[in-house]
Amino acid sequence: MTAVTDGRDLAEKPPGQVSGSRPWLAPAAALGGVTLGVAYFAATDPHEQGLIPPCLLLTLTGLDCPLCGGSRALHDLAHGNVAEAMDHNALVVLGLPVIVLGLIAAVIGIGRRRLWSNARVRNILLIAGGVLLLLFMIVRNLPGLEYLDSVA
């Protein structure tokens, strides 16, 4: 016997709704990726030449991108050297806890319905993150603010 429907496919989901019965899976995978990345940089020393390819923007223009020095900052953070990490990339040091807490909140379901399912809020947060990255790149390359550059 076949169920009668109103013509819509039962598998259709409203726009913005996470498909599947495990909405925590994507943020959990992202959190695992962040953890593996930090573990990699804890085990290898990016201060040594050749382990990490150089930043293309830095190589071509001499300007630090927003993430220049990030791998050295992660290495120093993993070894408890917060001051050294801040010297390499303050945005990575200050942004990493925010990203990790956001991923943990997404895994356990805090704010998932209110935040990420609302396309307007999601777009505002993504645009704000992009603007923050752009502003940090501009500011760290201004004359007189050399302490924000990623010099080893």
C-alpha positions as CSV (number, residue, x, y, z in Angstrom):
1,M,0.0,0.0,0.0
2,T,1.3,3.4,-0.9
3,A,1.0,6.5,1.2
4,V,-0.8,9.5,-0.3
5,T,1.2,12.7,-0.3
6,D,0.4,16.2,-1.5
7,G,2.8,15.9,-4.4
8,R,6.0,16.9,-2.6
9,D,8.9,14.5,-2.1
10,L,9.1,13.4,1.5
11,A,12.8,13.7,1.4
12,E,12.7,17.4,0.6
13,K,14.0,19.6,3.4
14,P,13.4,23.3,3.9
15,P,16.3,25.6,2.7
16,G,19.1,25.9,5.2
17,Q,18.1,22.7,7.1
18,V,20.9,20.2,7.6
19,S,20.2,17.0,5.8
20,G,20.4,13.7,7.5
21,S,19.8,12.7,11.1
22,R,23.2,13.7,12.4
23,P,23.5,17.5,12.2
24,W,26.4,17.3,14.6
25,L,28.6,15.3,12.2
26,A,29.9,18.2,10.1
27,P,31.0,20.4,13.0
28,A,32.5,17.3,14.8
29,A,34.5,16.5,11.7
30,A,35.7,20.2,11.5
31,L,36.6,20.1,15.2
32,G,38.5,16.9,14.5
33,G,40.4,18.6,11.7
34,V,41.3,21.5,13.9
35,T,42.6,19.1,16.5
36,L,44.6,17.2,14.0
37,G,46.0,20.4,12.6
38,V,47.1,21.6,16.0
39,A,48.6,18.2,16.8
40,Y,50.6,18.3,13.5
41,F,52.0,21.7,14.3
42,A,52.8,20.6,17.8
43,A,54.8,17.7,16.5
44,T,56.6,19.5,13.6
45,D,58.5,22.8,13.9
46,P,57.4,25.2,11.2
47,H,60.2,27.6,12.2
48,E,62.5,25.3,10.2
49,Q,62.6,26.1,6.5
50,G,61.1,23.6,4.1
51,L,58.4,22.1,6.2
52,I,55.6,24.5,5.2
53,P,55.5,26.1,1.7
54,P,55.9,29.9,1.9
55,C,52.8,32.1,1.6
56,L,52.2,33.0,-2.0
57,L,51.0,36.5,-1.3
58,L,54.1,37.2,0.9
59,T,56.4,35.7,-1.7
60,L,54.9,37.8,-4.6
61,T,54.2,41.1,-2.8
62,G,56.1,41.2,0.5
63,L,52.7,41.7,2.3
64,D,51.6,39.4,5.1
65,C,48.2,37.7,4.5
66,P,45.9,37.4,7.5
67,L,47.2,33.9,8.2
68,C,50.9,34.4,7.7
69,G,52.7,33.1,10.7
70,G,49.7,31.0,11.7
71,S,51.5,27.7,11.6
72,R,54.3,29.1,13.8
73,A,51.7,30.6,16.1
74,L,50.0,27.2,16.4
75,H,53.3,25.5,17.1
76,D,54.2,28.0,19.8
77,L,50.7,27.8,21.3
78,A,50.9,24.0,21.5
79,H,54.1,24.3,23.4
80,G,52.7,27.0,25.8
81,N,54.6,30.0,24.3
82,V,51.7,32.4,24.1
83,A,53.8,35.5,23.8
84,E,55.8,34.0,20.9
85,A,52.5,32.9,19.2
86,M,51.1,36.4,19.5
87,D,54.2,37.7,17.9
88,H,53.7,35.5,14.9
89,N,49.9,35.9,14.4
90,A,47.7,37.5,17.0
91,L,44.5,36.8,15.0
92,V,45.2,33.0,15.0
93,V,45.9,33.1,18.8
94,L,42.7,35.1,19.5
95,G,40.5,33.4,16.9
96,L,41.4,29.8,17.7
97,P,39.4,29.6,21.0
98,V,36.4,31.3,19.3
99,I,36.5,28.8,16.4
100,V,36.9,25.8,18.8
101,L,34.1,27.0,21.1
102,G,31.8,27.6,18.1
103,L,32.5,24.1,16.8
104,I,31.9,22.5,20.2
105,A,28.6,24.5,20.5
106,A,27.6,23.2,17.1
107,V,28.4,19.6,18.0
108,I,26.4,19.7,21.2
109,G,23.6,21.7,19.5
110,I,23.8,25.0,21.3
111,G,22.4,27.7,19.1
112,R,22.2,25.5,16.0
113,R,18.6,26.2,15.2
114,R,18.8,29.9,15.9
115,L,22.1,30.7,14.4
116,W,23.1,28.6,11.4
117,S,19.6,27.8,10.2
118,N,18.9,31.5,9.8
119,A,20.4,32.4,6.4
120,R,20.6,36.1,7.2
121,V,22.4,35.6,10.5
122,R,24.8,33.1,8.9
123,N,25.6,35.5,6.0
124,I,26.2,38.4,8.4
125,L,28.6,36.2,10.5
126,L,30.5,35.0,7.4
127,I,30.8,38.5,5.9
128,A,31.9,39.9,9.3
129,G,34.6,37.2,9.4
130,G,35.8,38.1,5.9
131,V,35.9,41.8,6.8
132,L,37.9,41.0,10.0
133,L,40.4,39.0,8.0
134,L,40.7,41.8,5.4
135,L,41.1,44.5,8.1
136,F,43.7,42.5,9.9
137,M,45.7,42.1,6.7
138,I,45.6,45.8,6.0
139,V,46.5,46.8,9.6
140,R,49.3,44.4,10.0
141,N,51.0,45.7,6.8
142,L,50.8,49.4,7.7
143,P,54.0,51.2,8.4
144,G,54.7,51.7,12.1
145,L,52.8,48.5,13.1
146,E,55.7,46.1,12.5
147,Y,54.9,44.2,15.7
148,L,51.9,42.7,13.9
149,D,53.8,41.3,11.0
150,S,54.8,37.6,10.9
151,V,58.5,37.9,10.8
152,A,60.1,34.8,12.2
